Amino acid sequence: MLRTAIGIAALALLTSCPGSGGGKKQPDAHRSATLTIFGLAEMRGQIEPCGCTTDPLGDLARTAALIAESRAAGPTLVVDAGSLLYTRRPVPDYLQAQEALKSDLLVQAYADELQVAAIGLGSMDLAEGPGKVRPARHAANVAADAGVPLAPPAVIDAGGISVGVFGVVAADHAPGLAVTDPQAAAAAAVATLRAARPRLIVALLTMSKKEAAKLLDATPGIDVAILGMGIESPEPDKVRPRAELRGTAWLVIPGNRGQVVPRITVTLREGEGPLVDAVGPAAAEAIGAEVDARITAATQELAGFEADPSADPAFVAQKRKELAALEVDRAALRDQPLLVPATGSYFTLEQIRIDKSLACDGEVVAQKRAYTAAAGKANVEAAAGAGPLPPPAGKPSYIGVEECGLCHAEAVEFWATTRHAQAWETLEEVSKQFDYECIGCHVAGWDKPGGATMGQNDALRDVQCETCHGPGSIHGDEETKASIVRAPAPELCAGQCHTKEHSDTFELEPYLRDVLGKGHGEQRRAELGDGPTGRELRAGGLAKASQTIGAGCTK
């Protein structure tokens, strides 16, 4: 057992957690059993990552394969706290076809491949109005006449293990709907479920973390809560590796857009008692990092005292003992990370990064391929003949790189050697050149007066001169040469396309070293001098990421 403050806290959980109010422990549980729970939330219409980053995360086909593997090994329950269907709210007119096809894919895969047993309700499910929500949602505090298909609190048979499930949603996550107090609805749902004597009760919550904590503190009887927090849902680097005890419930928060998926492995034993966090290997690693930091600080502190002739020898000896205890604790975490209670039920949590090393479900891969083709076709057909808005009188339009090359041949010749000149090709390689989520950063003047559109973009494909320097139709006139921006603003790249979500290794100066050269900013390139380039940063990022493409995956 750990003797550090962390270890003592863990020991306290094993011996003095409040009970769960009888929600899971009747003698028909009566036998030991293991159940794996996958908790999803805030998918927001994502079926796969854009693929632009060095370590793309969040792929429905990989999540489906992960769940199938678990289901083959033993009882498995999959739940989702909500905000599944759409990427934007409201859905813009131009995205209607693409978003409808994608939401259909998600609903089908959730039913057939992932076999999701219960889904809560979130704001991104309501982007097209209550009538377009599907399938039925667990939202016990939404009015029956709100127009949303609802599922009542239910006891689900998960491979012979009975699990009670319900959901509630905060009013600000259910825009336009009549909702009652989530806390009161949760209490009523728990009372109903407890009467059926399930072994566990799982809550699906869509609200802020503060609201969830308040609800769980006031509602005994819940064992596990999966929380979706809307736009506050964490990015992968902010996902907590451990569950948080609130009241009787362990609160688990998934990463947004399916990038990090919690796998909760629950071992159910006979008898009364609280569900205990046994600390799995992933969480033990995080705790170990904290202990490592304390060891480093204690080592430095001890060195200072040992070098001080005026330091009290007894005090120095005590510091040595404290450091030795930390080192013993660290070794214990390496040797035996699990802190399993002698009696009672317990769980471990692993926050799984859905990265490219994981295997893919073949059926979902096929569904995604069909979606990409259908969405691209629908987008092009809907935009057929629709050109860009004309620029205001006296303002420039986009002319394309060939026109630029008539006067700036040397610059265009250099541009042709850069990754910017291959931007459209990279979309064609994955059949996403007509995907609204991708095309805008791979053409010039996207959605701007006189610029590229879905319907007209032939001359503006790739990241051309005018992407950075602005439209050039009147640049050739002596009186209007200043219409071109010679030195783009430093924030242009990071604000326009090289965002963290799409370009995780982006740093301005290294990337400029790749796009400046002969005939194109030679002086500025010389000022930058030697140093890392954008290609090198990206190569380094790729090297750190997994090099393995999972079985059954195409990328």
N, C-alpha and C positions, 0 to 999 in steps of 0.2 A: 504494500500500500504506500502511495506517495506520502512523504512527510512535509512537502512544501505546502504553502498556502493553497496552491491549486489542488494538491492531493487531499488536503484536509477538507476542502470544499466538496470534492468528489465523494469522500467518505461520508460527509454529512448527507449527501443525496442518498447514499445507500442505506442510511440508518434512520433518517428523520424526515423524509418527504411526507407531505400531507397525503392522505388517501384519496382515491378517486371516487369515493362515494358509492361504491358498489356497482360501477358501470360494467365490469368485465369479469367478475369472479364468482360465478355460481358453479356448484359442483357439476354442471354438465360440461364445464371446461375441464375440467376434471382430469384431462390428460394433458401432458406437455405437448406443445405444438409450436411450429415456427411459421410466421407469416411475413412475407416481404411486401411492403407498401411503397409504391412510387407516387410521389406527390408533384403534380404539375400546376402551373399557374402562369398567367400573363403570356401565353404563346403569341398573342397579337398577330395571328395570321401567318406566322413564320413556318414554312415547311422545310427550308434549308437556309444556310447562311449565304451571303452574297458571294463569298469565296475570294474577296479582295484582300483580306487580312492574312497574315502569316500563319495564324492558328485559328481558322474559322470554327465557330462553335454553334451548335443548335441545329440538328438535322432530324426530321421526323422519321426517316428510314432507319437511322441508327438508334433512335430511342425505341422504335418498334422492335428491332432485333434484340436490344438489351432486355426489354420486357419479355419477349418470347423465350429467351434463354432462362430467365428467372422462373417463368411459368412452367417450363419443362422440368425445372428442378424442384418445385414445390409450390404450395399455396401462395398466390400473388394477387394483390389488389392494386388497381390503378385508379387514382382520383385526380381531379383537376379543380382548382378553386375558381376558375373563370377567366374571362377576357380571352377567349379562344379564337374567335372567328375572323376578325378584321384587323388590318394594319393601321387604318386611319379612321377617325370619327369627326365629322361625317365623311362618308366615302365620296370623293370628288366624282363628277360625271365621267371624266375620262378613264377612271379606274373601275367603273362599275363591272365591266365584263371580267376583268382580271381578278378582282376581289371576290366576285361571285363564284368563279371556278375554283379559286383557292379555298374558300370556305367549304365548298362542296367536298373537296379532297380531304380536308381536315375532319369533317363530320364522318365521312366514309372510313377513313383510316382509324379514327377513334373507336368506331363501332366494331370494325372487323379485325384489324391487325393489333391495335393496342388494347382493345376490349376494355375501354374505360368504363368503370362501373357507376360513377357519379361525377357530375360536373356542376360547379357553382356558376354564379352569374357575375359578370364584370362589365365595365363600361364599353369595352371594345367588342362585346357581343351585341351591343345595342346600336351600332353605327348605322344600320339600315332600318332601325325601328324595331319595336317589340315583336312584330309579326314575323320577322325574318330570323328570330332566335331559334336555334335547334341544336341538339335535341332538347328534351325537357330538362330543366335546371333545378338544382337544389338551392332554393332561396326562400326559406321559411317565412321571411318577413316581407315578401312582395305580395301585394294584393292579388287575390285570385282572378280579378277582372282586369288586370293590368295588360293583358294581351300577350304575356310571355308564357310559353308552355312550362308548367311547373311539375316537379316531382316532390312528393312529401318525404319527410324523414323516413329512412328505410333501414331495415336490417338485411344485409347482403351476405350471402353464403360465399365465402372466399375459400374454395377448396376444403370445405368442411368446417371452416372457422367462421363464426358469426360476427359480423362487424356492423355496428350502427353508424349511419352516415347522415349528416344534415349540413345545410349551408345557410349562411346569412350574408347580406350585403349592406354596406353603409349607403345612406341616401346619396352622397356625392359621387358614388361609383355606380349609381343606377339612375342616370339622368332621365327625367321625364316620367318616372314610375312612382306610383304611390307605395311607400314602404313604411312599415312600423318599426318600433325600436328593436334593433338587432339583439340586444341583450335579453330582452323579455322573450323574444322568439326563440333564442338559443336555449334559455331555461326551459321553455315549454317543450322544445324538441328533445332535449336530454331526458326530461321526465318521461316522455312517450317512449323513447328508445330503451330506457332503463327497465321499463316494465317488460320488455321482451327479453331481457337478460343476455345481451350480446357480450362477447368476451372483450371487445374494445369499442370505444366510440370515437369516431373521427369527425372533426368539424372542418368545413370548407369556408374560409373567411375571405371576404374581399373588402378591405378597409385599410386605414393607416395602421402602422404597428402600435401606436399609442392606443387607438381604439380597440385593437385586438387584445392587447395586454389587459385593458380595463375589463373587457368582456370575459376573458378567461379567468381573471382573478375573482370575478363575481359569479362564475358558473361552474360549480363542482360537477364532476362526473365525466368530463371530457378527458380523453387520454392523449390524443394527438390532434394538432390543428395545423392545417396547411393554409398559408397566408399569401394572397395576392394583393399587392399594394399599388396597382396602377403604375403611373410613371415613376413612383418611388421604388419599384421593385429593383433589386440590386443587379448591377453588372457583375460579370463573373469574378472579378477581383475583390468584390465587396460581399460575396456570399459567405455567411457564417458557417464554419465547419461543424458547429455544435448546435443542438437544439436548446431552446431556452425554456426553463420551467416557469409557467405562469399559472397560478392556482394548482389544479391537478393535471394540467395539460402541458405537453411538450410542444412548443411552437417551432415550426419548421418553415423556412422561407426559401423557395426555389429561386434560381436565377431567371431573369426575364428572357422571353422569346425562346424558351427551351434550351438555353445554353448550358445551364447547370441543373441537373435533375436529382432531387433527393431520393436515395434508396434507404428505406427504414426497415431494418430486419428486427422483427419482434419475436422474442422467445417467451411464450406463454407457459406459465407453470400453475399448478394447482394452488388454491388457497387465496386468501385475501392479501392485500398489500398494494402499494403504489407501483406504477410502472417506473422503472429506473433506467437512467442513461448509463450504459455500461462502457461508453467511450470506445468507439471503433478505431481502427488504424489511422484513418484520415484525420479524425479529430485528435488522436494521440500525437500525430505529427505536428499539428498546429500547437498543441500544448507544449510539445517538446521544444518548439522554436521559442516559446516564451521562457521556458526553463533555461535554454541556451543563452538567451539574452541576460537572464539573471546571473548565470554562471560567469559570463564575461564581465559584468559589472562588479560582481563580488570578487573576482580575481584581481581586477584593477584596484579595487578598494583595499584589498588585503596587501597588495604590493606596496601601496602608499603607506600603510601603517607599519609594515615590516621595515620600510626604509626610514622610518621616523624614530630616532633614538629615544624620544620622550614618550612614545606610546606605551600605555599600560600593558605589560606582558599578558595579564589575564584576559584583557580585552582582545588582544591579537589572537590568543589561543581560541577564544570564543568564535572569532571570525573564521578561523581555520575550520572549526567544527561545522559552522554554517555552510561553508563552501563544500566541505566533504559530503554533507547531507544532500545538497543540491546535485552533486555528481552521482550519488547513489540513486536519487530520484530519476535522473535522466537515464541511467542505465536500466532502471525498472521499466520505463516507458518503452525502451527499445526491446527488452526481453519479453514483456507481457503487457501490451497496451490495454487489454480488456480489464475492466474493473467489474467483475461479475458478482452480484450479490449471492449470498449463500442460499437465500430463499426468495420467492416472488418472481414476478415477470420483469424482463428487462429488454432493452433494444440497443442497437447500434445504428448510427447514421453515417452514410457516406454521400457526400455531395459529388456527383459524377459529372465531370466535364464531357459534354457530348462532342468529342473532337473527331478528327478524320481517321484516327486509329481504330475506332469501333466498327464492327461489322454492320452491314446494311440489310434490311428486310427487302427481299427481291420484289415483293408485291408493291410495297410503297415506292420503291425506286421506279417501277413501271408506271405507277400512278403519277409520280412527279414528272416523268418524261412526257406522259400524255398531257398533263396540265400545261407544261411549258409550250408544247406545240399548239395546243388549243388557245391558250392565252395570247401568244404571239399572233396567231391568225386573226383572232377576234380584235385585237388592238389595231392591227394594220387595216383590217376591213372597216372598222369604225372610223379610222382616221383618213381613209382613202380620199385623196384630193384636197385634204385640208392643209393649207399652207400656213405659214406663220402670220401673225398680225403684222400689218405694214408699219414701219417706223413712222413717227410723227414727221410732218413736213420739215425738211431741212436737216433731219437726223440720219445717221448712217445705217446701212443694212449690212448683212453678212455676205461675203462674196466667195469664201473658200480659199484653201491653200494654193490652188493652182493660179488663181488671180494674184495672190500675194507674191508667188514665185516669179511673175513677170518682171518685177522690179527688185526682188530680194532673193535672187536665185541661190546665192551662197548660204543665206540663212535657212532657206527651205531645204537645201541639200543636207545641211547639218541636222535639221529637225527630223529628216527621214531616217536618221540613225538612232533616234531616241525611242524610248518606250511610248512616248506620246503618239508617235506615228503608227503604233500597233494597237491602239486602244480598241478600235472597232473589231479587229481580228480576235482579240481576247474574248469578246462577247460571242462572236460567231462560233468559236471553239466549243462553247458550252450552250449554244442555241438560245442565248438570252439577249440577242440584239434587238428584240422587239418587246422586251420586258420593261415596263415603266419604272421598276425599281432600280434598273441598271443603266438604261440608255442615256440618261441625262448627263452623266460624267464621261461619256465616250463619244460625244459629238460637240460641235462648236455652237455656241449661242442657244443652248437648249431653252425652249419656252420663252425666248426673248423676241421682241419685235424684229422681224427679218431673219431670225435664227432657225435652227433645226427643230422639226416637229416629228412626231411618229409618222405622219403621212409624207413628209418631204425632208429628206436628210442626206441624199446621195452625195452632194458636193461638200457636206459639212461633217462627214464621218471622221473619227479620230479627234484627239485633242490638238486642234490646229492653232495657228497663230492667233486667231481672233478670240480664242478662249481666254487668253491672258491679256491681249492688247486691245480688245474691243473690236466692234464692227468696222470694216475698212472701206466701204463703198465710196466714201467721199475723201478718203485719205490722199488720193492722187492729185487733188486740186490744191493749188498753192495756198488758197485762202483757208482751206480746211484740213491741212496736214496735222494740225494739233488735235484733231478728233481721235487720233490713235494714242493710246497710253504707252509710252515708251518703257517705263519702269512700273510694272504692276505693284499694287500695295502689298506689303509683306504678309498681310493677313488673308490675301485673296485665296491662296491654295488651300490653307487649313479650313477656311470658311466655306469654300465652294465644293470641293470634292475630297481633299485629303483629310477628312474628318477621322477621329479616333475609330469610329465604327467601320470605316472603309480603308483606312491606311494607317495601321497601328505603329509603323516604324517611321512615320513622317517627321522629318526635321527640315526646316527650310533650307539652310545653307548646304547640307549634304545633297539634298535633292536638286538644288540649283546647279551643283557641280555636274549633274547629268544632263541638264537641258541648256546650258550655256556653252558656247564654243565658237569655232570659226564662223565668222559672219553673223553671229548671234550672241551679242553681249560678251565679246572677247575680253574687253577691259574689266568688266565685273568678274568674269571667270578668273582672270589673273589675280584680282584682289582677294578672291576666296582662297587661292593657293591650294597646296596639298591638304588632304584631309579625307575623312570618310565620305563616300558618295551614297546617294540614295540606293543604288543597286547593292552596295555592300551592306547597308543597314537592313535592307530587305532579305538579302541572303543570310545574314546573321540571325534574323528573326525566324526564317524558315528552318535554319539549322537547329534552333532551340525547340521548335515545334516537333511534333511527331512526324517521322519520315514514312510511317507505315500507312497505307490506305487499307481500311478494313475490308474483310471478305465481302464480296457481293456489291461493293461500292464502285462507282465510276470515277470518283474524285474525292 
